[in-house]
Amino acid sequence: MGIRLAALLALAVGAVEAAPLGTYATPGLLEMPTAGARPDGTLAFGLARVGPSTRAALSYQLTPRLRGAARYAIIDGFDYDGLGTRYDRSFDLHLDLLAEGPRRPAVALGLRDFGGTGIYSSEYLVATKQIGPLAVTAGLGWGRLAGRVPLGALPGPFAERPAPDTDTGQLDAGQWFRGPAAPFAGLSYQIAGRTTLLAEYSPDLYRQERARGAAHDIAAPVNLGLRHRFDNGLTLGAAYLYGRDIGLTLGYRLDPARPRHPGGREGLPEPLAPRDTVAARSWNRPGASPNALRETLDARLLAEGIVLEGLTRDGPRAGVRVVNEVWSAVPQAAGRTARVMANVLPPEVTQFDITFVRYGLPITTVSISRAALEAGEHALEGDRILRAATTLADARPTRAGELPVAYPAGHVALAPYVETSLFDPDSPLRYSVGAAATASLRPMPGLVLAADLRYPLHDTIGTATRRSDSVLPHVRTDAVRYAAAPGLQLHRLTATHLFRPGRDLFGRVTAGYLERMYGGVSAELLWHPLEGPLALGLEINAVRQRDFNEMFGFRGYDSLTGHASAYYDLPGPLHAQLDVGRYLAGDWGGTLTVMREYDNGVRIGAFATLTDVSFDEFGEGAFDKGLIFEVPLDWFTRRPTGRVHRQVLRPVQRDGGARLAVAHRLYPLTRDYRGGEIDDRFARITR
Amino acid sequence: MTRDVTSWIGRAARALLLALLPLAGCSTAPAPRFAALAEAGGPALQAAFVDSGANIPLLHEARRGEVDSWIGPGGGGLALRYGLLAGVRGYGAELLAADASASAALLAAGRTGTAPRSHRYLTGDDRAVTRHYTCDISDQGPRTLDTTETRLFHEACTGETERFLNLYWLDATGRIVQSRQWTGPARGAISLRPLRPG
């Protein structure tokens, strides 16, 4: 009930206050942090320019009190005596200890750049109090923030601040809150509605930047700024910093739980016709050809984005096997399919069994009665009526009543592609654009032959001059050499067999050129019960590394790699995945992935892999980790597309903890149809 | 063999259609179901979202029981129960369903009084929530709409987090000929007036 009330309040209040982003591209005044949490789940993107430094950051309110941020900074003149540019990654954590009360300020603790190369390494304890339109902030800073008039240090082990460990990826916990601390303070004053004036005292002296030749100039410890917030979540700011530099900030915030069009913009599902109207349809009259009914059903389902593969009839029950091509909420696909069935099939059919199929692999059968459909169509709590009357069952493979056009089926597509490579030490954004051709053939249910060819037209990934310095087998770090393959590149050429070995069990065998860098055989077994939070999987791959020319040849490196995986839908919005096994370089270890999942399909998470490769052997970054973002395209458009944009952001890709990237992995295939996912989005059944 | 080839072509054509389906809403071509109704020429309503000023012609698609379904050129539409809004689809409005039977009964009898009303909304997180309102129905006196003599009724509703005002113009038989009704916080009120009688 609490969640519902909160959702409703959110619904009523509309836009809440923006997350004001400072010049570190994370929430704050200008250079200084402030206390106070953003609304839970707020995702903010910031871009800031301060003198010769550009900072871009993504910050995310992980829990009501904890916020994380990942920053990428470009500092002109930091390297090679002022001639070279430094590209630097850093990560922040901000913990709100006390929420603001009528008399007490909000109090927070934070770490800036706690695991990076240490340029921005600092810690703070800060308090902020709102008094009408004025917000007063005061705090203590350590590390970089203790540049000017330090007060002294905490006693005992906190007295000395050790030198930073320069390897990115390792926590510098030994430095935190050590050494001298200096005070900072600031004010923000909201003038006309959406505009805020900012003033702060910053003890930061930009010692490192100035010592290395970057053109940061510090004439005064005072920064002044102006920030304006727009309706659409965008904030723009300008500042005059340290008596010398002009600063600019751009911020954008959004709450994944609140898309722009909450109700969706997709069309009205077919309204249910009265039963006598359905009975009188031409295809239901005596003597009509059974083909006429099937063709009508096929055409009307297709208009709803549902592809019909088979139709069976057993007395009062009718069964369809369908592919859901566009609806990210499975109940919505089920509801629309059932309505079309109710409007096409004669009234004697009272029960609709809808089996969802992917690549010919039957996953789940959703059964809805005609009576419940009618009762729920316009009832106030129609979704509840329908949920109570809907049963789910594990689907069994069958080819009964298969449409002649269903198999064999083929698909060819030619489209442009854009591939990006982020965070290269010499150039933060490298990319490749060109033409991609994909072809697939499905000769029978469960068998997929697929090819993926690319022809790069302009490529800056393959032109990178850095070569791998990895001491491990180069299982991933030769990516540049693959990207440099001239002409046509064969990314994938596979035969995949998907099957149901038993109840709640799913199987896959894939052979061929599995991905850009590896060919071989991959086999997977997944146990994914219809109900319950847990699923278990096992995958084994025997692969050989492919030639750099991206054609049919191989190099000399073989790997036997595979994992046992546990997938668990945690209480609340969290989902965890643990993979334990042998990685491509022969290293043994595990990967933990934690995702925060919104019922509307947005998923945000992080993963980390630890293996028996030591941090030194691994090289830069110490171990493999990254962030994952998945956003269904209909979140933006609210028009159904069935497509999900998935972005994995790794600070650096090395050879330790590297996994094979085989297509058609089973869990993502079955996920939306199993284990309570249908329940989570059931409210959409009448949309 | 020929059969296989034709079936592949059929499949490719389907795939192409599916790929284009999401774009259909953006183009100016009306949704196929709307186009078919437009050709048949049935009853029509003129709907407009009051806040954004967006005008939507609606065509009568189906009637089952006491509920009429109306569809717009973009494929979105709404349901009316005795002329009172029973749900909106496709315009970014959250109203899944509504129970305004008490208000409908008072209006049909041309009476004033207090009536409970419930709305079910879809949140941005795909949850359904029910909100309850208490509505005060008052008679605002006679109004002439073009040539039709009507009485204007106000339905002032108050809930825990929102309040809204619905307007109904009733003809001599007690039928709602024109109205302005609330669809939820996202899109606000929608006005409905007859464009073409059935």
Interface residues (C-beta under 8 A of the other chain):
Chain A: I3 R4 A7 L8 L9 A10 L11 A12 G14 A257 R258 P259 R260 H261 P262 G263 G264 R265 E266 G267 L268 P269 E270 P271 L272 A273 P274 L302 A303 G305 V307 E325 V326 A329 E374 E377 H378 A379 L380 E381 G382 D383 R384 P404 V405 P408 A409 G410 H411 V412 Y598 D599 N600 T637 R638 R639 P640 T641 D680 R681 A683 R684 T686 R687
Chain B: R3 D4 S7 W8 G10 R11 A12 R14 A15 L17 L18 L21 P22 G25 C26 A31 P32 R33 E61 A62 R63 R64 G65 V67 S69 I71 G74 G75 G76 G77 L78 A79 R81 A86 G87 V88 R89 G90 Y91 G92 A93 E94 L95 L96 A97 A98 D99 S118 R120 Y121 L122 T123 G124 D125 D126 R127 A128 V129 T130 R131 E160 T161 E162 G184 P185 A186 R187
